[in-house]
Amino acid sequence: MRTERGLDRFITFLDAVVAIAITLLVLPLTEIIVGTHPPPHAAEVFTQNGARFWSFLLSFAVIFRLWLAHHRMVERVGAYDAAFVWMNLGWALTVVFLPFATQLTSAYPAYDRLAIGVYLGTLTLSAVFLSLVAALVWRRPLLRREGVAAGDAAPWAALATTTVLVLALVIGVVFPRINYFALLLLFLTSPVERLLSRIFDGS
């Protein structure tokens, strides 16, 4: 039997997964000072590890953005089914993997294609799962909360983010000198969302 309490517990579980993943991002930073050869001066912790701190801040912001998009989506959800559960678990898997992908970005040169591909690929796959969940809620009225119309649950925002991230992944891997700066394409998310809305909704 699927109950409202069951849905609440599942969403709480997903929130906990995100909280743990975002906390794990700081562990590589603590290794700087508890390792076998810590910097002799505190200032060197920051001056010699700029890439690690940048990766930490970037991934913190990315995970928060992913959680916020997921949070806004599940606000429209009033029930769940097997497909909803599995797609959300796929999304959670990408979030859990992101701290490892973040480590790759600081451990290898910024132009390393594999590190770029793993990091941007993880973000893209996460966006894909979010898009699938959003489309599922949009297409299945029984999953939506009472009073939430199909138009209110349209997946254009999630699809726009996915589209932009796919483009960023391709550009980052094909042109490794651009690398993670390809994520700046996320500023195009809103125009792409409006375009998708006009195409499919005629609005």
C-alpha beads as a LAMMPS data file, in Angstrom:
LAMMPS data file: protein, C-alpha beads

203 atoms
202 bonds

1 atom types
1 bond types

-500.0 500.0 xlo xhi
-500.0 500.0 ylo yhi
-500.0 500.0 zlo zhi

Masses

1 110.0

Atoms # bond

1 1 1 0.000 0.000 0.000
2 1 1 1.351 3.440 -0.963
3 1 1 0.492 6.089 1.627
4 1 1 1.199 9.775 2.114
5 1 1 3.453 8.839 5.022
6 1 1 5.372 6.541 2.682
7 1 1 5.903 9.433 0.258
8 1 1 7.064 11.724 3.065
9 1 1 9.549 9.115 4.286
10 1 1 10.921 8.636 0.783
11 1 1 11.401 12.377 0.227
12 1 1 13.032 12.645 3.665
13 1 1 15.393 9.829 2.680
14 1 1 16.342 11.661 -0.521
15 1 1 16.920 14.886 1.429
16 1 1 19.206 12.993 3.816
17 1 1 21.184 11.565 0.897
18 1 1 21.743 15.074 -0.443
19 1 1 22.740 16.369 3.011
20 1 1 25.307 13.595 3.432
21 1 1 26.720 14.099 -0.076
22 1 1 27.108 17.842 0.435
23 1 1 28.824 17.212 3.783
24 1 1 31.272 14.732 2.248
25 1 1 32.576 17.492 -0.020
26 1 1 34.555 18.938 2.879
27 1 1 36.486 15.743 3.673
28 1 1 39.193 16.287 1.017
29 1 1 39.819 19.714 2.560
30 1 1 40.369 18.254 6.015
31 1 1 42.906 15.813 4.571
32 1 1 45.133 18.785 3.761
33 1 1 45.868 19.407 7.428
34 1 1 45.535 15.888 8.869
35 1 1 47.635 14.138 6.215
36 1 1 51.204 12.931 6.587
37 1 1 52.663 16.202 5.279
38 1 1 50.484 19.127 6.343
39 1 1 51.589 22.612 5.221
40 1 1 53.916 24.241 7.778
41 1 1 51.900 27.463 7.769
42 1 1 48.133 27.896 7.866
43 1 1 48.216 30.372 4.984
44 1 1 49.674 27.686 2.709
45 1 1 46.570 25.560 3.250
46 1 1 44.708 28.104 1.133
47 1 1 47.429 29.374 -1.218
48 1 1 48.570 25.883 -2.268
49 1 1 45.146 24.280 -2.540
50 1 1 43.117 26.777 -4.494
51 1 1 41.836 24.100 -6.884
52 1 1 40.462 22.017 -4.034
53 1 1 38.633 24.938 -2.468
54 1 1 37.250 25.998 -5.862
55 1 1 36.020 22.451 -6.514
56 1 1 34.412 22.375 -3.075
57 1 1 32.551 25.659 -3.574
58 1 1 31.483 24.760 -7.107
59 1 1 30.119 21.346 -6.124
60 1 1 28.442 22.750 -3.011
61 1 1 26.575 25.211 -5.223
62 1 1 25.797 22.505 -7.802
63 1 1 24.397 20.028 -5.261
64 1 1 22.316 22.776 -3.666
65 1 1 20.960 23.713 -7.109
66 1 1 20.090 20.065 -7.808
67 1 1 18.347 19.727 -4.453
68 1 1 16.441 22.987 -4.954
69 1 1 15.200 21.859 -8.375
70 1 1 14.152 18.523 -6.886
71 1 1 12.488 20.223 -3.920
72 1 1 10.425 22.484 -6.166
73 1 1 9.360 19.512 -8.244
74 1 1 8.252 17.282 -5.351
75 1 1 6.208 20.165 -3.953
76 1 1 3.750 19.240 -6.720
77 1 1 3.758 15.521 -5.883
78 1 1 0.999 13.923 -3.839
79 1 1 1.531 10.223 -4.582
80 1 1 4.173 7.869 -5.927
81 1 1 4.621 4.694 -7.899
82 1 1 7.471 2.329 -8.750
83 1 1 8.711 4.415 -11.681
84 1 1 8.808 7.533 -9.497
85 1 1 10.845 5.703 -6.858
86 1 1 13.381 4.228 -9.287
87 1 1 13.948 7.467 -11.176
88 1 1 14.488 9.325 -7.915
89 1 1 16.935 6.682 -6.754
90 1 1 18.831 7.134 -10.022
91 1 1 18.977 10.863 -9.306
92 1 1 20.180 10.197 -5.747
93 1 1 22.943 7.948 -7.112
94 1 1 24.339 10.808 -9.179
95 1 1 24.301 13.104 -6.140
96 1 1 26.145 10.516 -4.039
97 1 1 28.751 10.090 -6.791
98 1 1 29.356 13.814 -7.166
99 1 1 31.874 14.150 -4.264
100 1 1 34.100 11.593 -6.036
101 1 1 33.716 13.415 -9.339
102 1 1 34.665 16.602 -7.503
103 1 1 37.853 14.951 -6.244
104 1 1 38.824 14.178 -9.821
105 1 1 38.569 17.845 -10.790
106 1 1 41.121 18.883 -8.149
107 1 1 43.405 15.833 -8.428
108 1 1 44.002 16.115 -12.181
109 1 1 44.787 19.008 -14.536
110 1 1 41.860 21.198 -15.546
111 1 1 42.259 20.044 -19.160
112 1 1 42.087 16.297 -18.382
113 1 1 39.293 15.062 -20.657
114 1 1 38.306 12.103 -18.486
115 1 1 38.026 14.197 -15.319
116 1 1 35.997 16.796 -17.225
117 1 1 33.786 14.095 -18.724
118 1 1 33.151 12.383 -15.393
119 1 1 32.262 15.609 -13.605
120 1 1 30.119 17.174 -16.298
121 1 1 28.690 13.768 -17.188
122 1 1 27.581 13.231 -13.589
123 1 1 25.823 16.597 -13.575
124 1 1 24.197 15.861 -16.917
125 1 1 22.968 12.439 -15.814
126 1 1 21.559 13.979 -12.643
127 1 1 19.654 16.518 -14.735
128 1 1 18.405 13.720 -16.996
129 1 1 16.921 11.859 -14.027
130 1 1 15.304 15.060 -12.759
131 1 1 13.795 15.620 -16.193
132 1 1 12.441 12.078 -16.253
133 1 1 10.840 12.514 -12.837
134 1 1 9.396 15.893 -13.845
135 1 1 8.000 14.441 -17.072
136 1 1 6.522 11.533 -15.117
137 1 1 4.696 13.874 -12.737
138 1 1 3.552 15.974 -15.693
139 1 1 2.178 12.998 -17.632
140 1 1 0.609 11.112 -14.708
141 1 1 -2.118 13.153 -12.977
142 1 1 -2.401 10.601 -10.167
143 1 1 1.090 11.538 -8.981
144 1 1 0.273 15.223 -8.596
145 1 1 -1.119 16.928 -5.535
146 1 1 -4.760 17.880 -5.620
147 1 1 -5.218 21.170 -7.430
148 1 1 -1.946 20.943 -9.378
149 1 1 -2.721 21.193 -13.082
150 1 1 -0.604 19.720 -15.862
151 1 1 0.575 23.207 -16.817
152 1 1 1.837 23.802 -13.287
153 1 1 3.889 20.601 -13.470
154 1 1 5.359 21.192 -16.950
155 1 1 8.940 19.868 -17.069
156 1 1 10.383 22.672 -19.213
157 1 1 12.752 23.981 -16.529
158 1 1 14.240 20.533 -15.955
159 1 1 14.478 19.843 -19.686
160 1 1 16.141 23.208 -20.285
161 1 1 18.796 22.465 -17.665
162 1 1 19.387 19.035 -19.171
163 1 1 19.723 20.470 -22.674
164 1 1 22.243 23.078 -21.551
165 1 1 24.262 20.532 -19.547
166 1 1 24.447 18.139 -22.494
167 1 1 25.850 21.003 -24.554
168 1 1 28.285 21.908 -21.759
169 1 1 29.433 18.279 -21.535
170 1 1 30.136 18.096 -25.256
171 1 1 31.967 21.433 -25.331
172 1 1 33.970 20.682 -22.178
173 1 1 35.183 17.313 -23.446
174 1 1 35.788 18.283 -27.072
175 1 1 37.523 21.527 -26.076
176 1 1 39.300 20.663 -22.798
177 1 1 40.842 24.123 -22.527
178 1 1 37.322 25.404 -21.934
179 1 1 36.766 22.561 -19.407
180 1 1 34.458 23.462 -16.504
181 1 1 33.847 26.982 -17.768
182 1 1 31.333 25.318 -20.081
183 1 1 29.015 25.374 -17.050
184 1 1 28.591 29.092 -17.673
185 1 1 26.100 27.972 -20.319
186 1 1 23.693 27.404 -17.428
187 1 1 22.947 31.119 -17.683
188 1 1 21.063 30.177 -20.858
189 1 1 18.671 27.926 -18.940
190 1 1 15.896 30.526 -18.652
191 1 1 15.827 31.432 -22.382
192 1 1 15.834 27.736 -23.301
193 1 1 12.980 27.097 -20.860
194 1 1 10.915 29.883 -22.424
195 1 1 11.636 28.509 -25.884
196 1 1 10.511 25.002 -24.900
197 1 1 7.383 26.438 -23.316
198 1 1 6.501 28.336 -26.501
199 1 1 7.141 25.303 -28.687
200 1 1 5.159 22.754 -26.682
201 1 1 2.584 24.914 -24.900
202 1 1 2.134 27.524 -27.565
203 1 1 2.520 30.180 -24.905

Bonds

1 1 1 2
2 1 2 3
3 1 3 4
4 1 4 5
5 1 5 6
6 1 6 7
7 1 7 8
8 1 8 9
9 1 9 10
10 1 10 11
11 1 11 12
12 1 12 13
13 1 13 14
14 1 14 15
15 1 15 16
16 1 16 17
17 1 17 18
18 1 18 19
19 1 19 20
20 1 20 21
21 1 21 22
22 1 22 23
23 1 23 24
24 1 24 25
25 1 25 26
26 1 26 27
27 1 27 28
28 1 28 29
29 1 29 30
30 1 30 31
31 1 31 32
32 1 32 33
33 1 33 34
34 1 34 35
35 1 35 36
36 1 36 37
37 1 37 38
38 1 38 39
39 1 39 40
40 1 40 41
41 1 41 42
42 1 42 43
43 1 43 44
44 1 44 45
45 1 45 46
46 1 46 47
47 1 47 48
48 1 48 49
49 1 49 50
50 1 50 51
51 1 51 52
52 1 52 53
53 1 53 54
54 1 54 55
55 1 55 56
56 1 56 57
57 1 57 58
58 1 58 59
59 1 59 60
60 1 60 61
61 1 61 62
62 1 62 63
63 1 63 64
64 1 64 65
65 1 65 66
66 1 66 67
67 1 67 68
68 1 68 69
69 1 69 70
70 1 70 71
71 1 71 72
72 1 72 73
73 1 73 74
74 1 74 75
75 1 75 76
76 1 76 77
77 1 77 78
78 1 78 79
79 1 79 80
80 1 80 81
81 1 81 82
82 1 82 83
83 1 83 84
84 1 84 85
85 1 85 86
86 1 86 87
87 1 87 88
88 1 88 89
89 1 89 90
90 1 90 91
91 1 91 92
92 1 92 93
93 1 93 94
94 1 94 95
95 1 95 96
96 1 96 97
97 1 97 98
98 1 98 99
99 1 99 100
100 1 100 101
101 1 101 102
102 1 102 103
103 1 103 104
104 1 104 105
105 1 105 106
106 1 106 107
107 1 107 108
108 1 108 109
109 1 109 110
110 1 110 111
111 1 111 112
112 1 112 113
113 1 113 114
114 1 114 115
115 1 115 116
116 1 116 117
117 1 117 118
118 1 118 119
119 1 119 120
120 1 120 121
121 1 121 122
122 1 122 123
123 1 123 124
124 1 124 125
125 1 125 126
126 1 126 127
127 1 127 128
128 1 128 129
129 1 129 130
130 1 130 131
131 1 131 132
132 1 132 133
133 1 133 134
134 1 134 135
135 1 135 136
136 1 136 137
137 1 137 138
138 1 138 139
139 1 139 140
140 1 140 141
141 1 141 142
142 1 142 143
143 1 143 144
144 1 144 145
145 1 145 146
146 1 146 147
147 1 147 148
148 1 148 149
149 1 149 150
150 1 150 151
151 1 151 152
152 1 152 153
153 1 153 154
154 1 154 155
155 1 155 156
156 1 156 157
157 1 157 158
158 1 158 159
159 1 159 160
160 1 160 161
161 1 161 162
162 1 162 163
163 1 163 164
164 1 164 165
165 1 165 166
166 1 166 167
167 1 167 168
168 1 168 169
169 1 169 170
170 1 170 171
171 1 171 172
172 1 172 173
173 1 173 174
174 1 174 175
175 1 175 176
176 1 176 177
177 1 177 178
178 1 178 179
179 1 179 180
180 1 180 181
181 1 181 182
182 1 182 183
183 1 183 184
184 1 184 185
185 1 185 186
186 1 186 187
187 1 187 188
188 1 188 189
189 1 189 190
190 1 190 191
191 1 191 192
192 1 192 193
193 1 193 194
194 1 194 195
195 1 195 196
196 1 196 197
197 1 197 198
198 1 198 199
199 1 199 200
200 1 200 201
201 1 201 202
202 1 202 203
